[in-house]
Amino acid sequence: MADWVQSRTGVIGLINKFLQEPVPARGRWFYVFGSSTLTAFAVQVATGIAMLFFYRPTVGEAYSSVLYIMNDVPLGWLIRSLHYWSATAMVLLLLLHLSRVFFSAAYKYPREAIWILGVLLFFTTSLQFATGNFLPFHEFGYWTGVVGTYMFKYVPFVGDGLYAVATGGDYVGQATLARFFLVHVLVLPGLIALLIAAHLFLVVKHGILGWWVNYRAFRQGPPPPGTENERFEHGSADEDVPFWPRQAIRDATASFLLLVSLFGLAILFRAPVFNEADPASLDFIPRAQWYFMPYQRFLDFMPGFYLTAAATWVFVILLFIGMLSLPFLDKDVERNPFRRPAMTVLGLTLIAMFLMLLVIEVMQDPAIYDIIPPGTGLTETP
Amino acid sequence: VDNAQAERQPSSRRISRREVLTAALGGATGLLVGIPLIGALIAPLLRPTVERVLVEAGRVDDLPPLEPRAFRVPLPVGGPDDPPVDRQVFAVRGVDGNLVVLLNECTHLGCRVEWLPARRLYYCPCHRGYFNVMGYDVNGPPPRPMYRLVHQVQNGVLFVSNEREPDGGV
């Protein structure tokens, strides 16, 4: 039976090759962030499909169908709360995985393509985080959709056209919900799955690059010119162990703990439902999702405060180009974080900035920003 | 030099007619697949503009100058079949007595604004933009005044349309 499957598909040999994949012998718990991100994505897909049985993407029914999932569908509250918490877990684990790869300089030759696919996964996942919030059509998600699409208007020359394509009309409404729904449940998940497959294929091809102490060749510096040193060239660790069973059980442990945490969070803190979106109501003060708060606060601190909406694009594009070109700008073979202080300090600075800006934005005192309690202004005349 | 060797050296080889034809057919097939997709994506740009509708808002005959009055009106936003969206509008009479209808939409990033009677300003809580009573941007990031909507007054009752005045009315 196994012979037949192997002869007709070759899949058993492929699995064996994957299980025997050499993994650096040290630093192994640092390698679980990637597989945990994948597990979080699997939870997203499973709970997302489960919600699609009940969710209705129309402005009239979206919110009530979400209430139906939360209140009436058996375990519906658990499904949606798991989706909510594993979305947060996925972006956090992705950031941890990104940090690990950055500090161990794993993006360098010959792994540039793995890094590029990872950067694309970072941006597509961020877009998933943004578009998913809009689908329940609650007041919080509605206003993030309004602000997110309005940013397109600031793109030079084609801004109004992009805004019409993003919203499907003159303002956020039914056409916008249809477009966000399509992107969130079909286009981006498909794209992310393809990117993950290519990312993993190249990880198997090139192997994981581990902690710098595993690399005696690197620690001793580049070989004299003209001498061949394949281990150095390919960044192979001094000591490898097969993926199965030692690393496999670490990945499995991390994923299991992640699932236990997600269930715990989902049971203790259910995904919020807010009130139904009402564009004409003043009862809700629009605010950004936590993931985008640091960036919003960063733009607020920029000197060109009045140009912030236009500047939004500049910094996103700079971040994208900067991340894509990182392995081509930083081609030095050094992998020791202490011997590449510029990159290490850059990484630590970015992490510190993200955390500080997030804390500032979350902790801000509404009074100093002149946020007037809702309802003190002018309400409609009956 | 046999044929197999020539195949391995593409730089020294001339591009054959068959290769050009295959590439052209492949490209054309890709384009044909893309047409419906791109067409749906940019449909909002190709569609004729939504017809102007007038929606009853409420009485404005007793409105004193420079005092905004808020109304909730369902305005069409997308295609002809899409349900209208409730928007808030402010009716304000200028010192000259002319009525303007301001769309409650901060021109920075589209949030709703709130009228602060004590300060006599519209305030946007998203990024702290301010507009004066006639909708002109006075502080913060908004790049332009609030949009003005085409409207009619019949027997003291205001009817608001979904159409913006040319260049937003200012």
Interface residues (C-beta under 8 A of the other chain):
Chain A: V59 G60 W143 V146 V147 T149 Y150 M151 G161 A164 V165 T167 G168 G169 D170 Y171 V172 G173 Q174 A175 T176 D278 P279 A280 S281 L282 I285 P286 R287 D300 F305 Y306 T308 A309 Y369 D370 I371 I372 P374 T376 G377 L378 T379 E380 T381
Chain B: L41 I42 A43 P44 L45 V50 G58 R59 P68 R69 A70 F71 R72 L75 V77 G78 G79 D82 P83 P84 V85 D86 R87 Q88 F90 N104 E105 H108 L109 G110 C111 R112 E114 W115 L116 P117 Y123 P125 C126 H127 R128 G140 P141 P143 N162
